[in-house]
């Protein structure tokens, strides 16, 4: 009977380790999925910005080439992108939208263009989608990081190489980004 007790303890410990590892994988996948969703939303915004920039070409060739140079700095945000990568792309989009808004003030015909108005209206929805996706990502990271850092799960997390993820940050500069 006494030989079964260590076997039972080892079996229970193994079950616990497997359970914790599976939970960590699940939570990490939620983070990966959330980052991928941010990438999808940003990609949609880039597509919309590209179509707006095409409209700008009708009004100013110089501004068009300036905006296309900025668009060339675009990088896709995939599932394995870092929070820093997503924040950089968000800043780039913010600068572009701000520049487009300035252009619309300088070229009233652009601002009055029905396609421009429609695109800027769509941009508001995309911005809201990105904001929502960022909230989901940060919530997923909070849950994952809690699992990775809490005792005794942190032992299993360390054994299997799980590391804390970074949050997407909102700084004061981003709060002042122009919106569509």
C-alpha positions in Angstrom: 0.0 0.0 0.0 2.8 2.4 0.8 4.3 1.9 -2.6 1.1 3.1 -4.3 1.2 6.5 -2.5 4.3 7.8 -4.3 2.9 6.5 -7.6 -0.4 8.3 -7.0 1.4 11.5 -6.0 3.6 11.4 -9.1 0.5 10.7 -11.3 -1.4 13.6 -9.7 1.6 15.9 -10.2 1.9 14.8 -13.8 -1.8 15.5 -14.4 -1.4 18.9 -12.8 1.7 19.8 -14.9 -0.2 18.7 -18.1 -3.2 20.7 -17.1 -1.2 23.9 -16.4 0.7 23.5 -19.6 -2.4 23.1 -21.7 -4.0 26.1 -20.0 -0.9 28.2 -20.8 -1.0 27.1 -24.4 -4.7 28.0 -24.6 -4.1 31.5 -23.2 -1.1 32.1 -25.4 -3.2 31.2 -28.4 -5.8 33.7 -27.3 -3.0 36.4 -27.4 -1.8 35.2 -30.8 -5.3 35.3 -32.2 -5.9 38.8 -30.7 -2.7 40.1 -32.3 -3.7 38.6 -35.6 -7.1 40.4 -35.4 -5.3 43.6 -34.9 -3.3 42.9 -38.0 -6.4 42.2 -40.0 -8.0 45.5 -38.8 -4.9 47.5 -39.6 -4.6 45.9 -43.0 -8.2 47.0 -43.7 -7.3 50.5 -42.6 -4.2 50.5 -44.9 -6.3 49.4 -47.8 -8.7 52.3 -47.1 -5.9 54.8 -46.7 -4.4 53.6 -50.1 -7.8 54.3 -51.8 -7.9 57.8 -50.2 -4.4 58.5 -51.3 -5.4 57.6 -54.9 -8.1 60.3 -54.6 -5.5 62.8 -53.4 -3.6 62.2 -56.7 -6.4 64.0 -58.5 -5.7 67.1 -56.5 -2.0 67.2 -55.8 0.7 65.0 -57.4 3.3 66.2 -54.8 1.1 65.2 -51.9 0.3 61.9 -53.5 4.0 61.0 -53.8 4.7 62.1 -50.2 1.8 59.9 -48.9 2.9 56.9 -51.0 6.4 57.2 -49.5 4.8 56.9 -46.1 2.7 54.0 -47.2 5.8 52.2 -48.4 6.9 52.1 -44.7 3.9 49.8 -44.0 4.6 46.4 -42.4 2.0 43.7 -41.9 1.1 42.8 -38.4 0.8 39.0 -38.2 -0.1 36.7 -35.3 3.5 36.7 -34.1 4.1 40.4 -34.2 5.1 42.2 -31.0 3.1 44.8 -29.2 5.8 47.3 -30.2 5.3 46.4 -33.9 1.6 47.0 -33.7 2.1 50.3 -31.9 4.6 51.5 -34.5 2.1 50.7 -37.3 -0.7 52.5 -35.4 1.5 55.6 -35.1 2.2 55.5 -38.8 -1.4 55.2 -39.6 -2.2 58.1 -37.3 0.4 60.3 -39.0 -1.1 59.4 -42.4 -4.7 60.1 -41.4 -3.6 63.4 -39.9 -1.8 64.4 -43.1 -4.8 63.4 -45.1 -7.1 65.6 -42.9 -4.7 68.6 -43.4 -4.9 68.0 -47.2 -8.7 67.9 -47.1 -8.6 71.3 -45.5 -6.2 72.6 -48.2 -8.2 71.1 -51.0 -11.9 71.7 -50.4 -12.8 69.8 -53.5 -11.2 66.7 -52.0 -13.2 67.2 -48.8 -16.4 67.5 -50.8 -15.7 64.4 -52.9 -18.3 61.8 -52.2 -15.7 59.0 -52.3 -13.5 60.8 -49.8 -16.5 61.4 -47.4 -17.5 57.7 -47.6 -13.9 56.5 -47.1 -13.4 58.8 -44.1 -16.7 57.5 -42.6 -15.5 54.0 -43.1 -12.2 55.0 -41.5 -14.1 55.8 -38.3 -15.5 52.3 -38.2 -12.1 50.7 -38.8 -10.6 52.9 -36.0 -13.2 51.6 -33.6 -12.6 48.0 -34.7 -8.8 48.5 -34.1 -9.5 50.0 -30.7 -11.7 47.1 -29.8 -9.2 44.6 -31.0 -6.5 46.3 -28.9 -8.7 46.0 -25.9 -9.2 42.3 -26.5 -5.5 41.8 -27.0 -4.6 43.5 -23.7 -7.3 41.5 -21.9 -5.9 38.3 -23.3 -2.3 39.3 -22.3 -3.5 40.1 -18.8 -5.0 36.7 -18.4 -2.0 34.9 -19.9 0.5 36.9 -17.9 -1.4 36.2 -14.7 -1.1 32.5 -15.4 2.6 32.7 -16.3 3.5 34.7 -13.2 1.3 33.1 -10.5 2.7 30.5 -8.1 2.9 27.5 -8.7 2.0 27.9 -12.4 5.2 29.9 -12.9 7.2 26.8 -12.3 5.5 25.0 -15.1 5.6 28.1 -17.3 9.4 28.3 -16.8 9.9 24.6 -17.5 8.1 25.0 -20.9 9.5 28.4 -21.8 6.4 30.5 -21.5 7.3 34.2 -21.1 5.3 37.3 -20.2 3.9 39.2 -23.2 4.0 43.0 -23.6 0.9 45.1 -23.6 -0.2 47.4 -26.3 0.4 50.8 -24.8 -1.6 54.0 -25.3 0.5 57.1 -24.7 -0.6 60.7 -24.6 0.6 61.3 -28.1 -1.7 58.7 -29.4 -4.7 60.2 -27.7 -4.1 63.3 -29.7 -4.0 61.5 -33.0 -6.5 62.8 -35.5 -9.5 60.6 -36.1 -11.3 60.4 -39.3 
